[in-house]
Amino acid sequence: MRWLSGNEAFSLEQIQNQIYHRVDENQFNNKYYLTVNTRALFNRKRELELINKDVIDKLGSIKNLIQQLMKSDRAIESIIKIDHDLKCLRNTRLEHDLVHDAVTEEILKEEELCKEKLKLNKKCIERVKQQLNELKEAKQRVEYDWSCKKDAYHIDTGCLALNNSSKNLEWKPGCAQLPAGQCTPVGHEQFTEESIAYAQIAINRSRVLKTTIRDHINKLVKDLLLQACQVDISLTNKFNETDQACRRLEQALLECSKSLADSEKVIINTSKAIRKLDAPSKCAQTRLSMRLERHNIEHCRDVPQFRIVINLIDELKDISVGVSALSTKINNTKNITETLDKSYKKIQHEIMVKRKSLWIDGERCRLLRSFYPSEQTLYGYQ
């Protein structure tokens, strides 16, 4: 058996010290690199958490925007129903009041405006849903990358905690092999940058879309309220116009009633005047009849007799002419009375038509318009 010489023992000790030194140096360097990588993982993980928080905030904002548009749609649909009820109600007006007036025109404009706004809202909802899907995809990519970095950070943190005296050290045969599917540091960094960039682009698009939708909703509410004001103004003008017409008809009815009363008085007074002429006429006729009863030679046409007879006959003629004139006046007055009576009934019917129109426009239509959605409801906040 051969023993090591002093030089050989010293040389072996030097080799061992060199190996230990290199191992310690490599462990120090590796721990440094692990520390740097862990810090980088932590920063990236934190960055992904922040960007993911922004994505989640935008997701909530976009979902609220969809709900707001849908509520606005329901408010617009309620306006269309109100306009439909208004048209059906105003179609119950009578006769010549049943016309295509300014109120009907404004109601039709409001209905067309609502349909147009519904179409625009539908397009906006589709765009918002597309943006919502883009945000969900960005959130999925960011969370996937964050999850991988979280696991890697946990692993590297565990590696940093290891030392030569750790109790969980084990032999791991084959661990020194490099897997074929591992990516390069450039690819690893590029994947994270792409996820962050994709999320940031989605966030920016969401901001722009939200601003566009807000402008659209503001214009929508402004147009609807302006048109609603036009409908209310036209309805008020129509009510005032019908009310004035009704007042004029009531005044005409009063005048017609007075004229009818005057005509009735004329007929009554004229009839009394005719009846007052009955006695003079009978007196004259009786005198003539009594003088015709004289006998023999006394029944002659002497001068006194002739004059008396002529005077009596003239008296009868005058009475007959007066009665005929009064009868003619009565007939004319009766004709006027019939015309006035027809006018009276016609005016009464016109007043009834106008009062129904006033009831429809003044009470029923205004009651329906009171259910018009508020400004907050049109914005979709309620």
C-alpha positions as CSV (number, residue, x, y, z in Angstrom):
1,M,0.0,0.0,0.0
2,R,1.3,3.4,-1.1
3,W,0.8,6.5,1.1
4,L,0.4,10.0,-0.4
5,S,3.5,12.1,-0.1
6,G,3.3,15.6,1.4
7,N,3.4,17.3,-2.0
8,E,0.6,15.1,-3.3
9,A,-1.5,15.7,-0.3
10,F,-1.0,19.5,-0.6
11,S,-1.8,19.4,-4.3
12,L,-5.0,17.5,-3.6
13,E,-6.0,19.9,-1.0
14,Q,-5.4,22.8,-3.4
15,I,-7.5,21.1,-6.0
16,Q,-10.3,20.6,-3.5
17,N,-10.0,24.2,-2.4
18,Q,-10.2,25.4,-6.0
19,I,-13.2,23.2,-6.6
20,Y,-14.9,24.5,-3.5
21,H,-14.1,28.0,-4.5
22,R,-15.6,27.6,-7.9
23,V,-18.7,25.9,-6.5
24,D,-19.1,28.7,-4.0
25,E,-18.6,31.3,-6.7
26,N,-21.1,29.6,-9.0
27,Q,-23.6,29.3,-6.2
28,F,-23.2,33.0,-5.4
29,N,-23.5,33.9,-9.1
30,N,-26.5,31.7,-9.6
31,K,-28.1,33.1,-6.5
32,Y,-27.5,36.6,-7.8
33,Y,-29.0,35.7,-11.2
34,L,-31.9,34.1,-9.4
35,T,-32.4,37.2,-7.4
36,V,-32.3,39.4,-10.5
37,N,-34.7,37.1,-12.3
38,T,-37.0,36.9,-9.2
39,R,-37.0,40.7,-9.0
40,A,-37.8,40.9,-12.7
41,L,-40.6,38.3,-12.3
42,F,-42.0,40.3,-9.4
43,N,-41.9,43.5,-11.4
44,R,-43.5,41.9,-14.4
45,K,-46.1,40.2,-12.2
46,R,-46.9,43.5,-10.6
47,E,-47.1,45.2,-14.0
48,L,-49.5,42.5,-15.2
49,E,-51.6,42.9,-12.1
50,L,-51.9,46.6,-12.7
51,I,-52.8,46.2,-16.4
52,N,-55.2,43.4,-15.4
53,K,-56.8,45.7,-12.9
54,D,-57.3,48.3,-15.7
55,V,-58.7,45.7,-17.9
56,I,-61.2,44.6,-15.2
57,D,-62.2,48.2,-14.6
58,K,-62.8,48.7,-18.3
59,L,-64.8,45.4,-18.5
60,G,-67.0,46.7,-15.7
61,S,-67.4,50.0,-17.5
62,I,-68.2,48.4,-20.8
63,K,-70.8,46.1,-19.1
64,N,-72.4,49.2,-17.5
65,L,-72.4,50.9,-20.9
66,I,-74.3,48.0,-22.4
67,Q,-76.8,48.1,-19.6
68,Q,-77.1,51.8,-20.1
69,L,-77.8,51.4,-23.8
70,M,-80.3,48.7,-23.1
71,K,-82.2,50.8,-20.6
72,S,-82.1,53.7,-23.1
73,D,-83.6,51.4,-25.7
74,R,-86.5,50.5,-23.3
75,A,-87.1,54.2,-22.7
76,I,-87.2,54.9,-26.4
77,E,-89.6,51.9,-26.9
78,S,-91.9,53.4,-24.3
79,I,-91.9,56.6,-26.3
80,I,-93.0,54.7,-29.4
81,K,-95.8,53.1,-27.4
82,I,-96.9,56.5,-26.1
83,D,-96.9,57.9,-29.7
84,H,-99.0,54.8,-30.9
85,D,-101.5,55.4,-28.1
86,L,-101.7,59.1,-29.0
87,K,-102.4,58.3,-32.6
88,C,-105.1,55.8,-31.7
89,L,-106.6,58.3,-29.2
90,R,-106.6,61.2,-31.6
91,N,-108.2,59.0,-34.3
92,T,-111.4,59.0,-32.2
93,R,-111.9,62.7,-33.0
94,L,-115.1,63.4,-34.9
95,E,-115.8,64.5,-38.5
96,H,-113.7,67.4,-39.8
97,D,-111.6,67.5,-36.6
98,L,-110.2,64.2,-37.7
99,V,-107.4,65.6,-39.9
100,H,-103.7,65.2,-40.4
101,D,-102.7,68.3,-38.4
102,A,-99.4,69.6,-37.0
103,V,-99.7,67.5,-33.9
104,T,-100.0,64.3,-35.9
105,E,-97.0,65.4,-38.0
106,E,-94.9,66.0,-35.0
107,I,-95.9,62.7,-33.5
108,L,-94.9,60.9,-36.7
109,K,-91.6,62.7,-36.7
110,E,-91.0,61.6,-33.1
111,E,-91.8,58.0,-33.9
112,E,-89.4,58.0,-36.9
113,L,-86.7,59.6,-34.7
114,C,-87.2,56.9,-32.1
115,K,-86.9,54.1,-34.6
116,E,-83.7,55.7,-36.0
117,K,-82.2,56.0,-32.6
118,L,-83.1,52.4,-31.8
119,K,-81.1,51.3,-34.9
120,L,-78.1,53.4,-33.9
121,N,-78.3,52.0,-30.3
122,K,-78.4,48.5,-31.7
123,K,-75.2,49.2,-33.7
124,C,-73.6,50.7,-30.7
125,I,-74.5,47.7,-28.6
126,E,-72.9,45.4,-31.2
127,R,-69.7,47.5,-31.2
128,V,-69.6,47.5,-27.4
129,K,-70.1,43.7,-27.3
130,Q,-67.2,43.3,-29.7
131,Q,-65.0,45.5,-27.5
132,L,-66.2,43.5,-24.5
133,N,-64.9,40.3,-26.2
134,E,-61.6,41.9,-27.0
135,L,-61.2,43.0,-23.3
136,K,-62.1,39.4,-22.2
137,E,-59.4,38.0,-24.5
138,A,-56.9,40.6,-23.2
139,K,-57.8,39.7,-19.6
140,Q,-57.4,36.0,-20.4
141,R,-53.9,36.6,-21.9
142,V,-52.8,38.8,-19.1
143,E,-54.1,36.4,-16.4
144,Y,-52.5,33.4,-18.1
145,D,-49.1,35.2,-18.3
146,W,-49.6,36.4,-14.7
147,S,-50.4,32.9,-13.5
148,C,-47.2,31.5,-15.2
149,K,-45.1,34.3,-13.7
150,K,-46.7,33.7,-10.3
151,D,-45.7,30.1,-10.4
152,A,-42.2,30.9,-11.7
153,Y,-41.8,33.6,-9.0
154,H,-42.9,31.0,-6.4
155,I,-40.4,28.5,-7.8
156,D,-37.5,31.0,-8.0
157,T,-38.3,32.2,-4.5
158,G,-38.0,28.7,-3.3
159,C,-34.7,28.2,-5.1
160,L,-33.4,31.4,-3.4
161,A,-34.3,29.9,-0.1
162,L,-32.2,26.8,-0.7
163,N,-28.7,26.4,0.7
164,N,-26.3,23.5,1.3
165,S,-27.8,22.9,4.7
166,S,-31.5,22.8,3.6
167,K,-33.4,19.7,4.6
168,N,-35.4,19.2,1.4
169,L,-32.3,18.6,-0.8
170,E,-32.7,15.5,-3.0
171,W,-31.0,13.8,-5.9
172,K,-32.7,14.6,-9.2
173,P,-31.2,12.5,-12.0
174,G,-31.6,14.0,-15.5
175,C,-32.5,17.5,-14.3
176,A,-29.4,19.0,-16.0
177,Q,-31.0,18.3,-19.5
178,L,-32.4,21.3,-21.4
179,P,-36.0,20.6,-22.6
180,A,-36.6,21.0,-26.3
181,G,-39.7,23.2,-25.9
182,Q,-38.1,25.9,-23.8
183,C,-38.3,29.4,-25.3
184,T,-35.4,31.9,-25.5
185,P,-35.2,34.9,-23.2
186,V,-36.1,37.1,-26.2
187,G,-39.3,35.0,-26.8
188,H,-40.2,35.1,-23.1
189,E,-39.9,38.8,-23.0
190,Q,-41.7,39.3,-26.3
191,F,-44.7,37.2,-25.1
192,T,-45.1,39.4,-22.0
193,E,-44.7,42.6,-24.0
194,E,-47.3,41.4,-26.6
195,S,-49.8,40.5,-23.8
196,I,-49.3,43.9,-22.2
197,A,-49.5,45.7,-25.5
198,Y,-52.6,43.8,-26.5
199,A,-54.3,44.7,-23.2
200,Q,-53.2,48.3,-23.5
201,I,-54.6,48.6,-27.0
202,A,-57.9,47.1,-25.8
203,I,-58.0,49.6,-22.9
204,N,-57.4,52.5,-25.2
205,R,-60.0,51.3,-27.7
206,S,-62.5,51.0,-24.8
207,R,-61.8,54.5,-23.8
208,V,-62.3,55.9,-27.3
209,L,-65.5,53.8,-27.7
210,K,-66.8,54.9,-24.4
211,T,-66.3,58.5,-25.3
212,T,-68.0,57.9,-28.7
213,I,-71.0,56.2,-27.0
214,R,-71.3,59.0,-24.5
215,D,-71.4,61.5,-27.3
216,H,-74.0,59.4,-29.1
217,I,-76.2,59.1,-26.0
218,N,-75.9,62.9,-25.4
219,K,-77.0,63.6,-28.9
220,L,-79.8,61.0,-28.7
221,V,-81.2,62.6,-25.5
222,K,-80.9,66.1,-26.9
223,D,-82.7,65.2,-30.1
224,L,-85.5,63.3,-28.3
225,L,-86.1,66.0,-25.8
226,L,-86.2,68.7,-28.5
227,Q,-88.7,66.7,-30.5
228,A,-90.8,66.0,-27.4
229,C,-90.8,69.8,-26.8
230,Q,-92.1,70.2,-30.4
231,V,-94.9,67.7,-29.8
232,D,-95.9,69.4,-26.6
233,I,-95.9,72.8,-28.2
234,S,-97.9,71.7,-31.2
235,L,-100.4,69.9,-28.8
236,T,-100.7,73.1,-26.7
237,N,-101.2,75.3,-29.9
238,K,-103.8,72.9,-31.2
239,F,-105.7,72.9,-27.9
240,N,-105.7,76.7,-27.7
241,E,-106.8,76.9,-31.3
242,T,-109.7,74.5,-30.7
243,D,-110.6,76.2,-27.5
244,Q,-110.8,79.6,-29.3
245,A,-113.0,78.0,-32.0
246,C,-115.2,76.5,-29.3
247,R,-115.6,79.9,-27.6
248,R,-116.5,81.5,-30.9
249,L,-119.1,78.8,-31.6
250,E,-120.5,79.3,-28.1
251,Q,-120.8,83.0,-28.8
252,A,-122.5,82.3,-32.1
253,L,-124.8,79.8,-30.4
254,L,-125.8,82.5,-27.9
255,E,-126.5,85.0,-30.7
256,C,-128.5,82.4,-32.6
257,S,-130.5,81.6,-29.5
258,K,-131.3,85.4,-29.1
259,S,-132.3,85.6,-32.7
260,L,-134.6,82.5,-32.3
261,A,-136.1,84.2,-29.2
262,D,-136.7,87.4,-31.2
263,S,-138.2,85.5,-34.1
264,E,-140.6,83.7,-31.7
265,K,-141.6,87.0,-30.2
266,V,-142.3,88.5,-33.7
267,I,-144.4,85.5,-34.6
268,I,-146.4,85.7,-31.3
269,N,-146.9,89.5,-31.6
270,T,-147.9,89.2,-35.2
271,S,-150.4,86.4,-34.5
272,K,-151.9,88.6,-31.7
273,A,-152.2,91.5,-34.2
274,I,-154.0,89.3,-36.7
275,R,-156.4,88.1,-34.0
276,K,-157.1,91.7,-33.1
277,L,-158.3,92.4,-36.7
278,D,-160.9,89.6,-36.4
279,A,-163.5,91.8,-34.6
280,P,-163.3,94.8,-37.1
281,S,-163.6,92.3,-40.0
282,K,-166.7,90.6,-38.4
283,C,-168.3,94.0,-37.7
284,A,-167.9,95.1,-41.3
285,Q,-169.2,91.8,-42.7
286,T,-172.2,91.9,-40.3
287,R,-173.2,95.4,-41.4
288,L,-173.1,94.4,-45.0
289,S,-175.1,91.3,-44.3
290,M,-177.8,93.2,-42.3
291,R,-178.2,95.8,-45.1
292,L,-178.8,93.1,-47.6
293,E,-182.0,92.2,-45.7
294,R,-183.9,95.3,-46.6
295,H,-187.2,94.7,-48.6
296,N,-188.7,95.9,-51.8
297,I,-187.9,99.4,-52.9
298,E,-185.7,100.0,-49.9
299,H,-183.3,97.4,-51.2
300,C,-181.6,99.9,-53.6
301,R,-178.2,101.3,-54.4
302,D,-178.8,104.9,-53.5
303,V,-176.0,107.3,-52.9
304,P,-175.9,106.9,-49.2
305,Q,-176.2,103.2,-49.5
306,F,-173.6,103.1,-52.3
307,R,-171.2,105.1,-50.2
308,I,-171.8,103.0,-47.1
309,V,-171.4,99.8,-49.0
310,I,-168.3,101.0,-50.7
311,N,-166.9,102.1,-47.4
312,L,-167.7,98.8,-45.8
313,I,-166.2,96.9,-48.8
314,D,-163.1,99.1,-48.6
315,E,-162.9,98.5,-44.9
316,L,-162.9,94.7,-45.5
317,K,-160.3,95.0,-48.2
318,D,-158.1,97.0,-46.0
319,I,-158.4,94.5,-43.2
320,S,-157.8,91.6,-45.6
321,V,-154.7,93.3,-47.0
322,G,-153.4,93.9,-43.5
323,V,-154.0,90.3,-42.5
324,S,-152.3,89.1,-45.6
325,A,-149.3,91.3,-44.9
326,L,-149.1,90.1,-41.3
327,S,-149.5,86.5,-42.4
328,T,-146.7,86.9,-45.0
329,K,-144.5,88.4,-42.2
330,I,-145.3,85.4,-40.0
331,N,-144.4,83.0,-42.8
332,N,-141.1,84.8,-43.5
333,T,-140.3,84.8,-39.8
334,K,-141.1,81.1,-39.6
335,N,-138.7,80.4,-42.5
336,I,-136.0,82.5,-40.7
337,T,-136.8,80.6,-37.5
338,E,-136.4,77.2,-39.3
339,T,-133.0,78.4,-40.7
340,L,-131.9,79.6,-37.3
341,D,-133.0,76.4,-35.7
342,K,-130.9,74.4,-38.2
343,S,-128.0,76.7,-37.6
344,Y,-128.6,76.3,-33.8
345,K,-128.5,72.5,-34.1
346,K,-125.4,72.6,-36.4
347,I,-123.6,75.0,-34.0
348,Q,-124.5,72.7,-31.1
349,H,-123.1,69.7,-33.0
350,E,-119.9,71.7,-33.8
351,I,-119.5,72.6,-30.2
352,M,-119.9,68.9,-29.2
353,V,-117.2,68.0,-31.8
354,K,-114.9,70.7,-30.5
355,R,-115.4,69.8,-26.9
356,K,-114.5,66.2,-27.6
357,S,-111.4,67.3,-29.3
358,L,-110.6,69.5,-26.3
359,W,-111.1,66.5,-24.0
360,I,-108.8,64.3,-26.2
361,D,-106.0,66.9,-26.6
362,G,-106.4,68.6,-23.3
363,E,-106.8,65.7,-20.9
364,R,-106.2,62.3,-22.5
365,C,-103.2,63.3,-24.6
366,R,-101.6,65.4,-21.9
367,L,-102.1,62.5,-19.5
368,L,-100.3,60.2,-21.9
369,R,-97.5,62.7,-22.4
370,S,-97.0,62.9,-18.6
371,F,-95.6,59.3,-18.9
372,Y,-92.8,60.5,-21.2
373,P,-89.5,59.2,-19.8
374,S,-87.4,61.6,-17.8
375,E,-84.0,62.8,-19.0
376,Q,-82.2,60.4,-16.5
377,T,-84.2,57.5,-17.9
378,L,-83.3,58.4,-21.5
379,Y,-79.7,58.5,-20.5
380,G,-80.2,54.9,-19.2
381,Y,-79.3,55.8,-15.6
382,Q,-82.7,54.5,-14.3
